[in-house]
Structure formats: structure tokens, C-alpha cells
Amino acid sequence: MRLLFISTLSFFLPSLLFAQCSTPWEPEMIALHEGEKEMVIMSSEPIENAKWHELGQPIFWRQIMLLSPDSVLVNVGSTRQIISRMSAKKWHAQTEAQKAHFKDSVRQSLGLPVDERIMVTTGKSDFYRFDLVYESIPKGVACFEEYGVDPWYAQSILLIESPGQLKKSSAGAYGPFQLMPGVARSMGLTVNKTTDERKDFRRSAYAASQLLKRICIPAAKNIAASAGLTVDEQAIWFRLLVLHVYHAGSLNVKAVVNRIGIVPTGEELIKKMWVTTAADFGNSSQNYSQLALAAHIQLANIIKEQACAVYRCITAYEETIMPTPAEE
């Protein structure tokens, strides 16, 4: 029996009701009520508890997600510290020499090394359409739960991969989970000249969940072990590592982790991946998990702003407790 627990108010169960989670991720599931409509999604609480939301990188990307494409943020590549905001038109009107001089002046004023990247990042509010993707998230969460795969991945991928828009990438990835043709076929989907099941939400969700279950999660476990880490599959750092495998492929992720070497914690590994390149693990790969964190945080903020009724979802059962002689 699934019960809904109010998470925004102080609420206690009777002493005869005990929580029993049927899956490891169920304690993170929350239900949103808008009128008579209920939507079950994943909470951002684990991200906030581990303080990921306080890091400069997700803070930066959240601003980019809200910034219109006619503006840019000048920022330090390694930390995503924001230096200034200007119009995209003004930035692009400069010559390459003027742009280089501007970046050199930023490095000099901040005392940064000459090889520190000064980035000029365009606003992407036209791409990160939370209004369009909002209703697909409960569908993805439900599908992944049905297929026995952590729904946190469904929510993350839907938020950052062509959110709410069935666009084909320059590399050929397509559908709500942005699957490549060969990958989709290997997971049982039909992709040919007349039929492309990647556009079917449920079929695409199935293929993505199986890709994660069969390839990405096992590969991430092996890669984490090579860095000297013990895996907790519910830890945010491990989930971010799995997302990197989903996006960049296991060989590229293994290459960058090998370059980093042994690390004391999974959190340290992810942070070093954000500033390390190897093989084809470059800038877009570094950004992927940062974007996932930012998107989860922004979704939680939207929920708060809309003042939705929010409940925590867990499975519960009742158990009769017989009093002992001392209690009678």
C-alpha cells in the first residue's frame, strides 16, 4: 500500500505503522498535487543534503538555464565564477583580438594563470524549457520504476537532454532520452527509414533504462573501483558518474578517471572530472553532470514557487504489536 506523507509539514505516523521501502530510491520519491492531479517525481533533497547545490558550477548553470540567448555570462572555466554579464550582440561585435585582450585582462585582474580558460557562455532559456518538460518527468519516473531502474536517471536525462522537445542532435541522437540509432537498436528499438521508435516516449524510456541497467551502471561501478572508491548506488556522486557514462561512453569516462587516479571520495572524483580532459571527454562532457545538478535544483525551485502540495511517497505496512506483561 503506497501512502502519501506531507513533507512540508510536521507529520508523524501512529506507533503501529512502520516504513518499509520496496526499492532503494523510494524514500526520494515525492508526489505533487495540483488540484486533483498527482505527479510523482524525485526529490532534490539528496542533492541538497550533500551540499551539491552550493557549488559554483550548478549555481552557474542554473543561471544560464534562466538567461535569455541575447545575453552572455563571462566566467572562469575551472570554477564557473561569474565575472560579468553583457549582451550577446556586444560580445560578438568585437574582433577576435579584442576578445582575447578582454580575457587576458580578466585573468590579470583576478590573478589567474595564463592558461585558465575564460568562458563566455550564452543564455539557454530557449533550450531548457522546464514548462515543456514538466509533465513528462512523472511519465519517465513511472517507466523507470516499472523497469526496475533508479528513476533519478529518468528525471535527470529528461531535464537536460532536449527537454520537452523532440529534436535530433548533430550526432544523430533523438527522442526524449536522446538515444543514438545503434544504441537504440541494441536495446530492442526499431530504427529504420520508415520507423523510429525513439520518438515513442515509453519505448525510448525502456531503451534508456536498459542501457543504464546493462551497460552504464555496471561500467560506472568498475570505473569507481579503479579510482579506489566503494560504491553506494544511491549516492549523488555515483549517479553523476553513471550519467557521464551515459553521455560520453564508458571508454571516455574511464580515460578521464585513469588520468585523475586514486581519489579519497566520490565527490572529489566528480569535481576533478569537471576540470580534467582525456580522450573524447572534453568540455561538453565535463558540463553534463553540472547541468544535471542545476536542473534538479531549478525544478525544486519551480515547485516551491508554485506552492504545490508536496508529499513524500513510501510503502508502508501495519503490524500488530502484542503488549508484554509489564505493559499490561
C-alpha positions as CSV (number, residue, x, y, z in Angstrom):
1,M,0.0,0.0,0.0
2,R,1.5,3.3,-1.0
3,L,0.9,6.2,1.4
4,L,1.5,9.9,0.8
5,F,3.3,11.7,3.6
6,I,3.2,15.5,3.8
7,S,6.8,16.6,3.7
8,T,6.2,20.4,4.1
9,L,4.5,20.0,7.4
10,S,5.5,18.2,10.7
11,F,3.8,14.8,10.4
12,F,4.2,11.7,12.5
13,L,2.9,8.2,11.9
14,P,1.0,6.2,14.6
15,S,3.3,3.9,16.6
16,L,1.9,0.8,14.9
17,L,2.9,2.0,11.3
18,F,6.3,1.1,10.1
19,A,8.0,2.2,6.9
20,Q,9.3,-0.5,4.5
21,C,10.7,0.7,1.2
22,S,10.2,-1.7,-1.7
23,T,13.1,-0.1,-3.7
24,P,16.2,1.8,-2.6
25,W,15.0,5.0,-4.3
26,E,11.5,5.1,-2.9
27,P,12.3,7.4,0.0
28,E,13.3,10.0,-2.5
29,M,10.0,9.9,-4.4
30,I,7.6,12.8,-3.8
31,A,4.1,13.4,-5.1
32,L,3.0,16.8,-6.3
33,H,-0.7,17.7,-6.1
34,E,-2.1,20.4,-8.4
35,G,-5.9,20.3,-7.8
36,E,-6.9,16.7,-8.4
37,K,-3.8,15.9,-10.4
38,E,-1.0,13.9,-8.8
39,M,2.6,13.7,-10.3
40,V,5.3,11.5,-8.7
41,I,8.8,12.7,-9.2
42,M,12.2,12.5,-7.5
43,S,13.1,14.9,-4.7
44,S,16.2,17.2,-4.8
45,E,16.7,16.5,-1.1
46,P,19.7,14.2,-1.6
47,I,21.5,16.8,-3.7
48,E,20.8,19.5,-1.0
49,N,21.8,17.2,1.9
50,A,25.2,16.6,0.3
51,K,25.6,20.3,-0.4
52,W,26.0,19.9,-4.2
53,H,23.6,22.9,-4.7
54,E,26.1,25.2,-3.0
55,L,28.9,24.6,-5.6
56,G,29.7,27.3,-8.1
57,Q,29.2,25.0,-11.1
58,P,25.5,24.1,-10.6
59,I,24.8,27.7,-9.5
60,F,26.3,29.0,-12.7
61,W,24.4,26.6,-15.0
62,R,21.1,27.3,-13.3
63,Q,21.6,31.0,-14.2
64,I,22.4,30.0,-17.8
65,M,19.2,28.0,-17.9
66,L,17.2,31.1,-16.9
67,L,19.2,33.5,-19.1
68,S,17.8,34.5,-22.5
69,P,20.1,33.8,-25.5
70,D,20.6,37.5,-26.2
71,S,22.9,37.7,-23.1
72,V,26.1,36.0,-22.1
73,L,27.9,35.4,-18.8
74,V,31.7,35.8,-18.7
75,N,33.0,33.2,-16.3
76,V,36.1,31.4,-15.1
77,G,36.2,27.9,-16.7
78,S,37.5,25.9,-13.8
79,T,35.2,27.4,-11.1
80,R,32.4,28.9,-13.1
81,Q,32.8,32.1,-11.1
82,I,30.8,34.7,-12.9
83,I,32.8,37.9,-13.9
84,S,30.2,39.9,-15.8
85,R,27.1,39.8,-17.9
86,M,26.8,41.5,-21.3
87,S,24.7,41.4,-24.4
88,A,25.5,38.6,-26.9
89,K,25.4,41.3,-29.6
90,K,28.0,43.4,-27.9
91,W,30.3,40.4,-27.3
92,H,30.1,39.1,-30.9
93,A,30.6,42.6,-32.3
94,Q,34.2,42.5,-31.1
95,T,37.1,41.3,-33.1
96,E,39.0,38.1,-32.1
97,A,41.9,40.3,-30.9
98,Q,39.6,42.4,-28.8
99,K,38.0,39.2,-27.2
100,A,41.5,37.8,-26.4
101,H,42.5,41.2,-24.9
102,F,39.4,41.2,-22.7
103,K,40.1,37.7,-21.5
104,D,43.7,38.5,-20.7
105,S,42.6,41.5,-18.7
106,V,40.2,39.3,-16.7
107,R,43.0,36.8,-15.9
108,Q,45.3,39.6,-14.9
109,S,42.7,41.4,-12.7
110,L,41.9,38.1,-10.8
111,G,45.5,36.9,-10.6
112,L,44.7,33.8,-12.6
113,P,47.2,31.6,-14.5
114,V,47.7,32.4,-18.2
115,D,46.2,29.0,-19.2
116,E,43.0,29.5,-17.2
117,R,40.0,29.4,-19.5
118,I,37.8,32.5,-19.5
119,M,34.5,31.4,-20.9
120,V,31.7,33.4,-22.5
121,T,28.5,31.4,-22.2
122,T,25.3,32.2,-23.9
123,G,22.0,32.1,-22.1
124,K,20.0,28.9,-22.8
125,S,16.5,29.7,-21.6
126,D,15.2,28.9,-25.1
127,F,16.6,25.3,-24.8
128,Y,15.9,24.5,-21.1
129,R,12.2,24.6,-21.3
130,F,11.1,23.5,-17.9
131,D,7.5,24.4,-18.8
132,L,7.6,21.8,-21.6
133,V,9.4,19.0,-19.9
134,Y,7.5,19.3,-16.6
135,E,4.7,16.8,-17.4
136,S,7.0,14.2,-19.0
137,I,9.0,13.8,-15.8
138,P,6.3,11.7,-13.9
139,K,5.9,9.6,-17.0
140,G,9.7,8.9,-17.1
141,V,9.8,8.2,-13.4
142,A,6.9,5.7,-13.6
143,C,8.5,3.9,-16.6
144,F,11.9,3.6,-15.0
145,E,10.4,2.3,-11.8
146,E,8.4,-0.2,-13.7
147,Y,11.6,-1.4,-15.5
148,G,13.5,-1.6,-12.2
149,V,15.9,1.2,-12.8
150,D,16.5,4.2,-10.5
151,P,14.0,6.9,-11.7
152,W,16.5,9.6,-10.7
153,Y,18.2,8.9,-14.0
154,A,15.0,9.3,-16.0
155,Q,14.4,12.7,-14.4
156,S,17.9,13.9,-14.9
157,I,18.1,12.9,-18.6
158,L,14.7,14.4,-19.4
159,L,15.6,17.7,-17.7
160,I,18.8,18.2,-19.8
161,E,18.5,16.2,-23.0
162,S,16.3,18.1,-25.4
163,P,13.9,19.0,-22.6
164,G,10.3,18.7,-23.8
165,Q,11.4,18.9,-27.5
166,L,11.9,16.0,-29.9
167,K,15.0,17.4,-31.6
168,K,17.7,15.4,-33.3
169,S,21.3,16.3,-32.2
170,S,24.0,16.9,-34.7
171,A,25.4,13.5,-33.8
172,G,22.1,11.8,-34.6
173,A,20.7,11.3,-31.1
174,Y,16.9,11.6,-31.0
175,G,13.9,11.3,-28.7
176,P,13.2,12.4,-25.1
177,F,16.3,10.3,-23.9
178,Q,18.5,11.3,-26.9
179,L,19.5,7.8,-28.0
180,M,21.8,7.2,-30.9
181,P,20.4,4.9,-33.6
182,G,22.8,2.0,-33.0
183,V,22.3,2.1,-29.2
184,A,18.5,2.2,-29.6
185,R,18.6,-0.8,-31.9
186,S,20.9,-2.7,-29.5
187,M,18.3,-2.1,-26.7
188,G,15.4,-3.5,-28.8
189,L,14.0,-0.5,-30.6
190,T,13.2,-0.3,-34.3
191,V,15.1,2.5,-36.0
192,N,15.0,2.5,-39.8
193,K,13.9,4.6,-42.8
194,T,10.2,4.2,-42.0
195,T,10.0,3.7,-38.3
196,D,11.9,5.4,-35.4
197,E,10.7,4.2,-32.0
198,R,12.9,6.7,-30.3
199,K,10.1,9.2,-30.6
200,D,7.8,7.0,-28.7
201,F,8.1,8.0,-25.1
202,R,7.6,4.6,-23.5
203,R,9.8,2.7,-25.9
204,S,12.5,5.3,-25.6
205,A,12.3,5.2,-21.8
206,Y,12.6,1.4,-22.0
207,A,15.7,1.6,-24.1
208,A,17.3,4.2,-21.9
209,S,16.6,2.2,-18.8
210,Q,18.1,-0.9,-20.2
211,L,21.2,1.0,-21.4
212,L,21.7,2.2,-17.9
213,K,21.0,-1.2,-16.3
214,R,23.1,-3.3,-18.6
215,I,25.9,-1.0,-19.5
216,C,26.2,2.3,-17.8
217,I,25.7,1.3,-14.1
218,P,28.0,-1.8,-14.3
219,A,30.6,0.3,-16.1
220,A,30.4,3.1,-13.6
221,K,30.9,0.5,-10.7
222,N,34.1,-0.8,-12.4
223,I,35.4,2.7,-13.0
224,A,34.7,3.8,-9.5
225,A,36.5,0.8,-8.2
226,S,39.6,1.6,-10.3
227,A,39.6,5.0,-8.6
228,G,39.7,3.2,-5.2
229,L,36.1,4.0,-4.3
230,T,33.4,1.9,-2.6
231,V,30.1,2.3,-4.4
232,D,26.8,3.4,-2.9
233,E,24.4,3.3,-5.8
234,Q,22.2,6.0,-4.2
235,A,25.0,8.4,-3.6
236,I,24.7,11.5,-5.8
237,W,28.4,11.3,-6.9
238,F,27.8,7.7,-8.2
239,R,24.7,8.7,-10.1
240,L,26.6,11.6,-11.7
241,L,29.3,9.2,-12.7
242,V,26.7,7.0,-14.3
243,L,25.3,10.0,-16.2
244,H,28.8,10.7,-17.5
245,V,29.0,7.1,-18.9
246,Y,25.5,7.6,-20.4
247,H,26.6,10.8,-22.2
248,A,30.3,10.2,-23.0
249,G,30.6,6.4,-23.1
250,S,32.5,4.2,-20.7
251,L,35.8,4.3,-22.6
252,N,36.0,8.1,-22.4
253,V,34.9,8.2,-18.8
254,K,37.5,5.5,-17.9
255,A,40.2,7.5,-19.7
256,V,39.5,10.7,-17.7
257,V,39.2,8.8,-14.4
258,N,42.5,7.0,-15.1
259,R,44.1,10.4,-15.7
260,I,42.8,11.6,-12.3
261,G,43.9,8.5,-10.4
262,I,43.0,7.4,-6.9
263,V,40.8,9.8,-5.0
264,P,39.6,9.8,-1.4
265,T,35.9,10.3,-2.1
266,G,33.4,10.1,-5.0
267,E,32.6,13.8,-4.6
268,E,36.3,14.6,-5.2
269,L,36.3,12.4,-8.3
270,I,33.3,14.2,-9.8
271,K,34.8,17.7,-9.1
272,K,38.1,16.6,-10.7
273,M,36.2,15.3,-13.7
274,W,34.8,18.8,-14.2
275,V,38.3,20.2,-14.8
276,T,40.1,17.2,-16.5
277,T,40.1,16.1,-20.1
278,A,41.1,12.8,-21.7
279,A,40.3,11.0,-25.0
280,D,36.9,12.5,-26.1
281,F,35.9,13.6,-22.6
282,G,36.0,17.3,-23.2
283,N,34.1,20.5,-22.3
284,S,30.6,19.2,-23.0
285,S,31.3,16.0,-21.1
286,Q,32.6,18.0,-18.1
287,N,29.4,20.1,-18.1
288,Y,27.0,17.2,-18.2
289,S,26.7,16.4,-14.5
290,Q,26.9,20.1,-13.6
291,L,23.8,20.6,-15.8
292,A,22.0,17.7,-14.2
293,L,22.6,19.2,-10.7
294,A,21.4,22.6,-11.9
295,A,18.3,21.2,-13.5
296,H,17.3,19.3,-10.4
297,I,17.8,22.4,-8.2
298,Q,15.8,24.6,-10.6
299,L,12.9,22.0,-10.8
300,A,12.8,22.1,-7.0
301,N,12.7,25.9,-7.0
302,I,9.8,25.9,-9.5
303,I,7.9,23.5,-7.3
304,K,8.4,25.8,-4.3
305,E,7.4,28.9,-6.3
306,Q,4.2,27.3,-7.5
307,A,3.4,26.3,-3.9
308,C,2.3,22.8,-4.9
309,A,1.2,20.4,-2.2
310,V,4.1,18.1,-1.8
311,Y,4.0,14.7,-0.3
312,R,6.7,12.0,0.4
313,C,5.9,8.6,-1.1
314,I,6.8,5.5,0.8
315,T,5.4,2.0,1.1
316,A,4.1,1.1,4.5
317,Y,2.6,-1.8,6.3
318,E,0.8,-2.2,9.6
319,E,2.0,-4.7,12.2
320,T,0.1,-5.7,15.3
321,I,2.2,-5.4,18.5
322,M,1.1,-7.6,21.4
323,P,1.8,-5.9,24.8
324,T,4.2,-7.6,27.1
325,P,3.1,-8.5,30.7
326,A,4.9,-5.4,32.0
327,E,3.0,-3.1,29.7
328,E,-0.5,-4.5,30.5
